[in-house]
């Protein structure tokens, strides 16, 4: 290989690596692991006390769970689940890719937004809150407000889910996630269709049977109320107990 060719190769490698380096430098701590079983961050096994950086892919396996404290908010992933947490200041954004995630907040000035498929879930800021989100299929989500109300948006429809109520939410589009995507918090400005957030996944049309069959039974298009006991997979009181333990900051 002559000098000119070698310089070209090094330049190409440099151009290839620079965006990833710049991207990595933008990543900030999003939380700390306070309990885990059969869980990974990326491809690495998780241990208590590990730092979670914004955009890390968190996964749990069979009979696994992962408990992460992010500021004044705690998140717990149930078994066979995956999610990413992004944090900047008091703003926390969670992208749930599959499975079930529960959350609890002390009521500090925390701005929390959760995404599941194309459904947007926003707990009320400044209030003690607890709830759960479960992805049942690529077009179907359940949302539970165990403590404090939450605002849920699917398509152009937004509904307030009051405390102690659960709803099944049908998404307009299914989602296929790209695990190779390496996000940064700036990819999540807001929630318009053109937002960079959508680089994390591709959209697929939900089957007509999924989109239309529930609608006649819904009191408002995308939403159908279900029993809270059916919806709960993660035990919310257990999350509260861990969050309020004197051993936790």
RARA-V850415 format. One record per residue. N is the residue number from 1. RES is the residue in three letters. OMEGA is omega as a letter, one per 20 degrees, with the letter a starting at -180 (999 if undefined). NEAR is the number of other C-alpha atoms within 10 Angstrom. Layout:
BEGIN
n->(N/N)
res->(RES/RES)
omega->(OMEGA/OMEGA)
near->(NEAR/NEAR)
END
This chain:
BEGIN
n->(1/2/3/4/5/6/7/8/9/10/11/12/13/14/15/16/17/18/19/20/21/22/23/24/25/26/27/28/29/30/31/32/33/34/35/36/37/38/39/40/41/42/43/44/45/46/47/48/49/50/51/52/53/54/55/56/57/58/59/60/61/62/63/64/65/66/67/68/69/70/71/72/73/74/75/76/77/78/79/80/81/82/83/84/85/86/87/88/89/90/91/92/93/94/95/96/97/98/99/100/101/102/103/104/105/106/107/108/109/110/111/112/113/114/115/116/117/118/119/120/121/122/123/124/125/126/127/128/129/130/131/132/133/134/135/136/137/138/139/140/141/142/143/144/145/146/147/148/149/150/151/152/153/154/155/156/157/158/159/160/161/162/163/164/165/166/167/168/169/170/171/172/173/174/175/176/177/178/179/180/181/182/183/184/185/186/187/188/189/190/191/192/193/194/195/196/197/198/199/200/201/202/203/204/205/206/207/208/209/210/211/212/213/214/215/216/217/218/219/220/221/222/223/224/225/226/227/228/229/230/231/232/233/234/235/236/237/238/239/240/241/242/243/244/245/246/247/248/249)
res->(UNK/UNK/UNK/UNK/UNK/UNK/UNK/UNK/UNK/UNK/UNK/UNK/UNK/UNK/UNK/UNK/UNK/UNK/UNK/UNK/UNK/UNK/UNK/UNK/UNK/UNK/UNK/UNK/UNK/UNK/UNK/UNK/UNK/UNK/UNK/UNK/UNK/UNK/UNK/UNK/UNK/UNK/UNK/UNK/UNK/UNK/UNK/UNK/UNK/UNK/UNK/UNK/UNK/UNK/UNK/UNK/UNK/UNK/UNK/UNK/UNK/UNK/UNK/UNK/UNK/UNK/UNK/UNK/UNK/UNK/UNK/UNK/UNK/UNK/UNK/UNK/UNK/UNK/UNK/UNK/UNK/UNK/UNK/UNK/UNK/UNK/UNK/UNK/UNK/UNK/UNK/UNK/UNK/UNK/UNK/UNK/UNK/UNK/UNK/UNK/UNK/UNK/UNK/UNK/UNK/UNK/UNK/UNK/UNK/UNK/UNK/UNK/UNK/UNK/UNK/UNK/UNK/UNK/UNK/UNK/UNK/UNK/UNK/UNK/UNK/UNK/UNK/UNK/UNK/UNK/UNK/UNK/UNK/UNK/UNK/UNK/UNK/UNK/UNK/UNK/UNK/UNK/UNK/UNK/UNK/UNK/UNK/UNK/UNK/UNK/UNK/UNK/UNK/UNK/UNK/UNK/UNK/UNK/UNK/UNK/UNK/UNK/UNK/UNK/UNK/UNK/UNK/UNK/UNK/UNK/UNK/UNK/UNK/UNK/UNK/UNK/UNK/UNK/UNK/UNK/UNK/UNK/UNK/UNK/UNK/UNK/UNK/UNK/UNK/UNK/UNK/UNK/UNK/UNK/UNK/UNK/UNK/UNK/UNK/UNK/UNK/UNK/UNK/UNK/UNK/UNK/UNK/UNK/UNK/UNK/UNK/UNK/UNK/UNK/UNK/UNK/UNK/UNK/UNK/UNK/UNK/UNK/UNK/UNK/UNK/UNK/UNK/UNK/UNK/UNK/UNK/UNK/UNK/UNK/UNK/UNK/UNK/UNK/UNK/UNK/UNK/UNK/UNK/UNK/UNK/UNK/UNK/UNK/UNK)
omega->(a/a/a/a/a/r/r/a/a/r/r/r/r/r/a/a/a/r/r/r/r/r/a/a/r/a/a/r/r/a/r/r/r/r/r/r/r/a/r/r/a/r/a/r/a/r/r/a/r/r/r/r/r/r/r/r/a/a/r/r/r/a/a/r/r/a/a/r/a/a/r/a/r/r/r/r/r/a/r/a/r/a/r/r/r/a/r/a/r/a/r/r/a/r/r/a/r/r/a/r/r/r/r/a/a/a/r/a/a/r/a/r/r/r/r/a/r/r/a/a/a/r/a/a/r/a/r/a/r/r/a/r/r/r/a/r/a/a/a/a/r/a/a/r/a/r/a/a/r/r/a/a/r/a/r/a/r/r/r/r/a/r/r/r/r/r/r/a/r/r/r/a/r/a/r/a/r/a/r/a/r/a/r/a/a/r/a/a/r/a/r/r/a/a/r/r/a/r/a/a/r/a/r/a/r/r/a/a/r/a/a/a/a/a/a/a/a/r/a/r/a/a/r/a/r/r/a/r/r/a/a/r/r/r/a/r/r/r/r/a/r/a/a/r/r/r/a/r/999)
near->(7/6/8/8/10/11/12/11/13/11/12/11/11/12/11/11/12/11/11/12/11/10/14/16/10/13/19/17/16/23/25/19/20/19/18/20/18/17/28/21/21/13/10/9/14/22/18/14/13/15/19/23/20/24/26/21/23/23/27/24/16/12/11/17/22/28/25/26/23/21/19/16/23/23/24/25/27/25/22/17/24/23/22/22/24/27/23/15/9/14/14/21/21/20/22/23/27/22/22/26/29/24/27/24/26/18/16/14/13/20/18/19/19/21/20/28/27/24/21/17/23/17/27/17/18/13/16/15/22/28/27/24/28/25/21/14/14/21/23/23/23/24/29/28/24/24/19/19/22/22/16/21/19/21/14/7/11/16/15/14/22/16/16/16/20/26/23/23/24/29/25/22/21/20/22/14/16/12/11/8/12/14/22/21/20/14/15/15/10/12/13/10/9/9/13/17/19/17/14/18/16/12/15/13/13/18/12/8/9/14/18/14/10/17/16/10/13/15/11/12/17/25/27/18/17/15/13/17/11/9/18/20/17/21/13/18/12/9/18/17/10/15/24/11/9/8/7/9/9)
END
